[in-house]
């Protein structure tokens, strides 16, 4: 055999050998997933995350570990996911607070929600009630607003996130109310029933217990229809409160640059989990309206929510430190 032919054959064999030796891409998922949530245990976001973590694990055949990283309106949790490898094994349970309010209200936003994350699927909407202490001498939103009008600076509100605080700003308008910030609703509600706080927007996970045992009164619910959790509480639309436009929602995100196949696998698994009867029942008990979206659908929803929130901020001239 001529020398040139031998070299060509050797080269071909080397290339073939390299191709054979190259490892195949690891299947996804190849290890347990971490689902990061920016709120403390016991609240609505935490309960949602744990229900969905278990259901997602079943869909993917891998354990999903819930990792609570509370504080800073979800910034700590978001940064955990932002810095994670884009392999789909670290996900964020994001809310309108962390993914919309934070980048809208902060003078120097810590991240760009569109550039730094991959939208995977919506989770659904929280049911949110306005609570006041049982001892406060009001039984309607009108009576509450009249009380605030007659006593400027005497009463205060509580919030555990910027979205809830903005909803309170929409409600009270120019009436003088001081807002106290809490890391979670549970601590705020303890102060509410103790008379130290006079009003709070809180979720269906925590509100019904306080109302049913007589420690608090619910004056309005922020959703399009009355909630089965507290069916006697009117909606904002029923009360003519068209200025209450904040929609409390949640959804799932991965880091930027997720491979399309991984993104689509996660999105499909999340949507399937939300459709299971067990998950639907568990979320309904918390007053959470669960529904999934494809990645492109959720991205469009996310953009619309972001733009609408920014409009509210500008209309109310809201500036947060």
C-alpha positions in Angstrom: 0.0 0.0 0.0 1.4 3.4 -0.9 2.5 5.7 2.0 -0.1 8.3 1.1 -2.9 5.8 1.3 -1.7 4.4 4.6 -1.6 7.9 6.1 -5.1 8.7 4.8 -6.4 5.4 6.2 -4.8 6.1 9.6 -6.3 9.6 9.6 -9.7 8.3 8.8 -9.5 5.7 11.6 -8.3 8.4 14.0 -11.3 10.6 13.2 -13.7 7.7 13.5 -12.0 6.7 16.8 -12.4 10.2 18.1 -16.1 10.2 17.1 -16.7 6.9 18.9 -14.8 8.1 22.0 -16.8 11.3 22.3 -19.3 11.0 25.1 -22.9 11.4 24.4 -24.8 14.4 25.9 -26.0 13.5 29.4 -29.8 12.9 29.6 -31.9 15.5 31.4 -32.4 15.4 34.3 -29.2 13.7 35.4 -29.4 14.6 39.1 -31.8 16.1 41.6 -33.2 19.5 40.8 -33.1 22.5 43.1 -36.2 24.8 43.1 -35.4 28.1 44.8 -38.1 30.3 46.4 -37.6 33.7 47.7 -40.0 33.6 50.7 -39.8 31.9 54.1 -41.5 28.5 55.0 -45.2 28.6 55.7 -46.4 31.3 53.4 -48.3 31.0 50.1 -45.3 31.0 47.8 -43.5 28.3 49.9 -46.6 26.1 50.0 -47.0 26.4 46.2 -43.3 25.6 45.6 -43.5 22.5 47.8 -46.6 21.2 46.1 -45.1 21.8 42.7 -41.7 20.5 43.6 -43.1 17.1 44.6 -45.3 17.0 41.4 -42.5 18.1 39.1 -40.2 15.4 40.6 -42.8 12.7 39.7 -43.0 14.1 36.1 -39.2 14.1 35.7 -38.3 11.0 37.7 -35.9 12.9 39.9 -36.1 14.4 43.3 -36.8 18.2 43.5 -35.3 19.9 46.5 -37.0 23.1 47.7 -34.5 25.8 48.8 -35.9 28.8 50.7 -33.8 31.9 50.2 -36.0 34.6 51.7 -35.4 38.3 51.8 -34.9 41.4 49.6 -38.2 40.9 47.7 -36.9 37.7 46.2 -33.6 39.1 45.0 -31.5 36.6 46.9 -33.4 33.7 45.4 -33.3 35.2 41.9 -29.5 35.7 42.1 -29.0 32.1 43.2 -30.7 30.9 39.9 -29.1 33.6 37.8 -25.6 32.4 38.7 -26.5 28.7 38.3 -25.2 26.6 35.4 -27.8 26.7 32.5 -28.4 23.0 32.6 -32.0 23.0 34.0 -31.1 21.6 37.4 -31.6 24.9 39.2 -35.0 26.7 38.9 -36.7 29.7 40.4 -40.3 29.9 41.6 -40.7 33.6 40.7 -43.6 35.9 41.5 -44.8 39.3 40.3 -42.8 40.7 43.2 -39.4 39.4 42.4 -39.7 39.4 38.6 -41.7 42.5 38.0 -41.8 44.8 41.1 -38.1 44.5 41.8 -36.8 45.5 38.4 -39.5 48.2 38.1 -39.1 49.9 41.4 -35.4 49.7 42.3 -33.2 52.6 41.2 -30.5 50.2 40.3 -32.2 46.9 39.4 -30.1 43.8 40.5 -30.9 41.9 37.3 -32.7 42.2 34.0 -35.7 39.7 34.2 -35.8 39.2 30.4 -32.1 38.9 29.7 -31.0 36.9 32.7 -33.8 34.3 32.9 -35.7 31.8 30.8 -39.5 31.7 31.3 -40.7 28.1 31.6 -44.3 28.1 32.6 -46.8 30.1 34.6 -48.0 28.5 37.9 -51.2 30.6 38.3 -52.6 33.4 40.5 -52.7 33.9 44.2 -56.0 34.9 45.9 -55.3 38.0 48.0 -57.5 39.5 50.7 -57.4 42.8 52.5 -57.4 42.1 56.2 -57.9 44.5 59.2 -57.9 43.6 62.9 -61.2 42.4 64.3 -61.0 45.3 66.8 -60.8 48.0 64.1 -64.2 49.8 63.9 -64.8 49.3 60.2 -66.6 46.6 58.2 -66.1 47.8 54.6 -63.4 49.3 52.4 -65.4 52.6 52.4 -65.5 52.7 56.2 -61.7 52.0 56.3 -60.9 54.8 53.8 -63.1 57.2 55.7 -61.3 56.3 58.9 -57.9 56.9 57.3 -59.1 60.2 55.8 -60.3 61.4 59.2 -57.1 60.3 61.0 -54.1 61.1 58.8 -50.9 59.2 60.0 -52.7 57.4 62.9 -53.0 54.0 61.1 -50.4 51.9 59.4 -50.2 49.1 56.9 -48.0 46.0 56.5 -46.5 44.3 53.5 -44.1 41.5 52.9 -43.3 42.4 49.3 -43.3 45.3 46.9 -46.3 44.2 44.9 -48.5 44.1 48.0 -47.2 47.5 49.0 -48.0 48.9 45.6 -51.6 47.5 45.9 -51.9 49.3 49.3 -50.7 52.5 47.7 -53.4 52.1 45.0 -56.0 51.5 47.7 -55.3 54.4 50.1 -54.4 56.9 47.4 -53.2 60.2 49.0 -54.3 59.3 52.5 -51.4 59.3 54.9 -50.6 55.8 55.9 -47.2 54.5 57.1 -46.2 51.1 55.7 -44.1 48.5 57.7 -42.1 45.9 55.8 -42.0 42.3 56.9 -40.1 39.3 55.5 -43.3 37.2 55.5 -47.0 37.5 56.1 -47.0 35.3 59.2 -45.1 37.8 61.3 -47.1 40.7 59.9 -50.4 39.0 60.7 -49.3 38.4 64.3 -48.8 42.1 64.6 -52.1 42.8 62.9 -54.1 40.8 65.3 -52.1 42.3 68.2 -53.3 45.8 67.0 -49.8 47.0 66.0 -50.7 46.9 62.3 -54.1 48.0 60.9 -54.3 46.6 57.4 -52.5 44.1 55.1 -53.0 42.4 51.7 -52.3 38.8 52.4 -52.9 35.5 50.6 -55.6 32.8 50.8 -53.0 30.5 52.5 -53.0 32.6 55.7 -56.1 34.9 55.6 -59.0 32.4 56.1 -57.8 31.1 59.4 -57.5 34.5 60.9 -60.9 35.5 59.7 -62.8 32.4 60.6 -61.5 32.4 64.2 -62.5 36.0 64.6 -59.1 37.7 64.9 -59.4 39.6 61.6 -61.9 40.9 59.1 -61.6 40.6 55.3 -62.9 43.6 53.4 -62.1 42.8 49.7 -60.5 40.1 47.6 -58.2 40.8 44.6 -59.5 38.5 41.9 -62.2 38.6 39.3 -64.6 36.4 41.3 -65.4 35.8 44.9 -63.2 33.1 46.6 -64.7 29.9 47.9 -62.3 30.3 50.9 -64.3 33.4 52.1 -67.3 33.6 49.8 -68.8 36.6 51.7 -65.9 38.9 50.8 -66.7 41.1 47.8 -64.3 41.6 44.9 -62.7 44.9 44.0 -65.0 45.2 40.9 -68.1 44.7 43.1 -66.9 47.7 45.2 -66.1 49.8 42.3 -62.4 49.8 43.1 -61.1 49.7 39.5 -57.8 51.3 40.6 -56.8 47.9 42.2 -55.0 46.4 39.2 -52.1 44.5 40.7 -52.4 40.8 39.8 -50.5 38.5 42.2 -49.1 35.6 40.1 -46.3 33.1 40.2 -44.3 31.2 37.6 -41.2 29.2 37.0 -37.9 30.4 35.5 -34.5 28.9 34.7 -31.2 30.7 34.1 -30.6 32.4 30.7 -29.4 30.3 27.8 -31.1 27.0 28.8 -30.8 24.5 25.9 -34.2 24.5 24.0 -34.7 20.8 24.6 -34.2 21.3 28.4 -36.5 24.3 28.4 -39.2 22.5 26.6 -38.9 19.4 28.7 -39.2 21.5 31.9 -42.1 23.5 30.5 -44.0 20.4 29.5 -43.4 18.7 32.9 -44.6 21.8 34.8 -47.7 22.1 32.7 -48.5 18.4 33.2 -47.9 18.7 37.0 -50.4 21.5 37.2 -53.0 19.5 35.4 -53.0 16.5 37.8 -56.1 16.3 40.1 -53.9 16.0 43.2 -52.1 19.3 42.5 -55.3 21.1 41.5 -56.9 20.1 44.8 -53.9 21.0 46.9 -53.6 24.4 45.3 -57.3 25.2 45.4 -57.2 24.6 49.2 -54.7 27.4 49.4 -56.8 29.7 47.2 -54.4 29.4 44.4 -55.7 29.3 40.8 -53.2 27.0 39.1 -52.7 26.9 35.4 -49.7 26.3 33.1 -48.4 27.9 29.9 -45.8 27.0 27.3 -42.5 28.9 27.5 -43.5 31.3 24.7 -46.9 31.9 26.1 -45.5 32.6 29.6 -42.9 34.9 28.1 -45.6 37.0 26.4 -47.7 37.0 29.6 -44.7 38.0 31.6 -43.9 41.0 29.3 -47.5 42.2 29.5 -47.5 42.0 33.3 -44.2 43.9 33.4 -45.4 46.7 31.1 -48.7 47.0 33.0 -47.0 47.2 36.4 -44.7 49.9 35.1 -47.7 51.9 34.0 -49.2 51.7 37.5 -45.8 52.9 39.0 -45.7 55.9 36.7 -49.4 56.8 37.2 -48.9 56.8 40.9 -45.5 58.4 40.9 -44.2 55.6 43.1 -40.5 55.6 44.1 -39.1 52.9 46.4 -35.7 53.0 48.0 
